[in-house]
Amino acid sequence: GIARDASKDNCKTQKDAEGPFYKSAAPPRTVIEKEGTPLLIVGKIYRADDCLTPVPNAELDVWHCDNNGEYDMQGFKCRGVVKSDAQGNYRFTTIFPPTYGNRPRHIHFKIRAQGLRELTTQLYFNGDPNIQNDFARNAERNRVIAIQSLKDMNKGTFDIYL
């Protein structure tokens, strides 16, 4: 990750809008969606009070639109709950969500961990022109991630500080 000054709130991941499409009780899974351009998201959950301590067993509630730019409000397509391991690492595969309306490509997260305040945020992608038209234009740098092209998958790293 990026070297950080451990001053108060310096590493805390910024909140973002929940949006109208959150749905609780998504199933536990590490493959969120397959229909579309494959995307692997990896990262680590850290405590924001020291910017260093990993958070084990955090729950990441993940949701985004499908390849047609639509959210499933009946079932759990493009939704799932991923857990961090004992070292705070998490990973899931999904698709690169498309843009819809003026919204940039994005993935929603609600992160819960014992003893820490729940965080609702969104992840965005470098180079998306819609970021400038959206409230995402105020997104902190570590929530706008670069995508690395691997042989059969795109990969992004998103570290979260609670």
C-alpha positions as CSV (number, residue, x, y, z in Angstrom):
1,G,0.0,0.0,0.0
2,I,0.8,3.7,0.0
3,A,3.0,5.0,2.9
4,R,0.8,7.2,5.1
5,D,1.2,9.7,7.8
6,A,-0.6,8.2,10.8
7,S,-2.2,11.4,11.9
8,K,-5.8,11.2,13.1
9,D,-8.3,10.4,10.3
10,N,-5.5,10.6,7.6
11,C,-6.0,7.0,6.5
12,K,-9.7,6.6,7.2
13,T,-11.6,5.5,4.1
14,Q,-14.2,8.2,3.1
15,K,-17.9,7.5,3.3
16,D,-20.0,7.6,0.2
17,A,-23.7,7.4,-0.6
18,E,-25.4,4.1,0.0
19,G,-27.7,4.8,-3.1
20,P,-31.2,3.4,-3.5
21,F,-30.2,-0.1,-4.4
22,Y,-28.8,-1.6,-1.2
23,K,-30.4,-4.9,-0.1
24,S,-29.5,-6.7,3.1
25,A,-29.0,-10.5,3.6
26,A,-26.9,-11.0,0.5
27,P,-25.4,-14.5,0.5
28,P,-21.7,-15.2,1.4
29,R,-19.8,-15.7,-1.8
30,T,-16.4,-14.8,-3.4
31,V,-17.8,-14.9,-7.0
32,I,-20.2,-11.9,-7.2
33,E,-21.0,-12.0,-10.9
34,K,-19.7,-13.8,-14.1
35,E,-21.7,-12.2,-17.0
36,G,-19.4,-9.5,-18.2
37,T,-15.8,-8.4,-18.3
38,P,-14.0,-10.4,-15.5
39,L,-12.7,-8.3,-12.6
40,L,-10.7,-9.4,-9.5
41,I,-10.7,-7.1,-6.5
42,V,-8.2,-7.7,-3.8
43,G,-7.4,-5.7,-0.7
44,K,-6.8,-5.5,3.0
45,I,-8.9,-4.1,5.8
46,Y,-7.0,-2.0,8.3
47,R,-7.9,-0.1,11.5
48,A,-7.9,3.7,10.7
49,D,-6.8,4.6,14.3
50,D,-3.2,3.4,13.5
51,C,-3.4,2.9,9.7
52,L,-1.5,-0.4,10.2
53,T,-3.4,-3.0,12.2
54,P,-5.3,-5.6,10.0
55,V,-8.9,-6.2,10.7
56,P,-9.7,-10.0,10.7
57,N,-13.2,-11.4,9.9
58,A,-14.6,-8.1,8.6
59,E,-17.7,-8.5,6.4
60,L,-17.8,-6.7,3.1
61,D,-21.3,-6.4,1.7
62,V,-20.7,-5.8,-2.0
63,W,-23.2,-4.8,-4.7
64,H,-23.2,-3.3,-8.1
65,C,-25.2,-3.2,-11.3
66,D,-25.2,-6.0,-13.8
67,N,-23.7,-5.8,-17.4
68,N,-26.9,-4.0,-18.5
69,G,-26.5,-1.3,-15.9
70,E,-29.4,-2.6,-13.8
71,Y,-29.6,-3.6,-10.1
72,D,-31.4,-6.8,-9.0
73,M,-33.9,-5.9,-6.4
74,Q,-35.7,-9.3,-6.5
75,G,-32.8,-11.7,-6.0
76,F,-29.1,-11.4,-5.3
77,K,-27.5,-11.0,-8.7
78,C,-24.3,-8.9,-8.4
79,R,-24.5,-9.0,-4.6
80,G,-22.6,-10.9,-2.0
81,V,-20.9,-10.8,1.3
82,V,-17.1,-11.5,1.5
83,K,-15.1,-11.9,4.7
84,S,-11.5,-10.8,5.4
85,D,-9.1,-13.5,6.6
86,A,-7.1,-13.5,9.8
87,Q,-4.6,-11.0,8.3
88,G,-7.4,-8.7,7.0
89,N,-7.1,-9.8,3.4
90,Y,-10.1,-10.2,1.1
91,R,-10.7,-11.0,-2.5
92,F,-13.6,-11.5,-4.8
93,T,-14.2,-11.9,-8.5
94,T,-17.0,-10.1,-10.4
95,I,-17.4,-8.1,-13.5
96,F,-16.3,-4.6,-14.5
97,P,-19.6,-2.8,-13.9
98,P,-20.7,-0.6,-16.8
99,T,-21.6,3.1,-16.5
100,Y,-25.3,4.0,-16.4
101,G,-26.8,7.5,-16.8
102,N,-24.1,9.9,-15.7
103,R,-22.7,7.6,-13.0
104,P,-19.1,6.4,-13.4
105,R,-18.4,2.7,-13.1
106,H,-18.6,1.8,-9.4
107,I,-18.9,-0.9,-6.8
108,H,-20.7,-0.3,-3.5
109,F,-19.5,-1.6,-0.1
110,K,-20.8,-1.8,3.4
111,I,-18.0,-3.0,5.7
112,R,-18.7,-4.3,9.2
113,A,-16.2,-5.5,11.8
114,Q,-16.6,-6.1,15.5
115,G,-15.8,-3.1,17.6
116,L,-15.6,-0.7,14.6
117,R,-18.1,1.6,13.1
118,E,-19.8,0.3,9.9
119,L,-18.6,2.1,6.7
120,T,-20.7,2.6,3.6
121,T,-18.6,3.6,0.6
122,Q,-18.1,3.2,-3.2
123,L,-15.1,2.2,-5.3
124,Y,-14.3,4.0,-8.6
125,F,-11.9,3.4,-11.5
126,N,-9.0,5.5,-12.9
127,G,-9.7,7.2,-16.2
128,D,-13.5,7.0,-16.0
129,P,-14.7,10.3,-17.6
130,N,-18.0,10.2,-15.7
131,I,-16.2,10.8,-12.4
132,Q,-16.1,14.5,-13.2
133,N,-19.9,14.6,-13.7
134,D,-20.7,12.9,-10.5
135,F,-20.4,13.2,-6.7
136,A,-17.5,10.8,-7.3
137,R,-15.4,13.8,-8.4
138,N,-14.8,14.4,-4.6
139,A,-13.7,10.8,-4.1
140,E,-10.4,10.5,-2.3
141,R,-7.5,9.1,-4.3
142,N,-7.5,5.7,-2.6
143,R,-11.1,5.0,-3.7
144,V,-10.3,5.5,-7.4
145,I,-8.2,2.5,-8.3
146,A,-6.1,1.5,-11.2
147,I,-6.9,-1.7,-13.1
148,Q,-4.2,-4.0,-14.1
149,S,-4.8,-6.2,-17.1
150,L,-3.8,-9.8,-16.5
151,K,-4.0,-12.6,-19.0
152,D,-7.7,-13.5,-18.5
153,M,-8.8,-11.0,-15.9
154,N,-8.6,-7.4,-14.9
155,K,-7.4,-6.8,-11.3
156,G,-7.7,-3.9,-8.9
157,T,-6.5,-3.4,-5.3
158,F,-8.7,-1.6,-2.8
159,D,-7.4,-1.3,0.8
160,I,-10.0,-0.1,3.3
161,Y,-9.4,1.7,6.6
162,L,-12.2,1.5,9.2
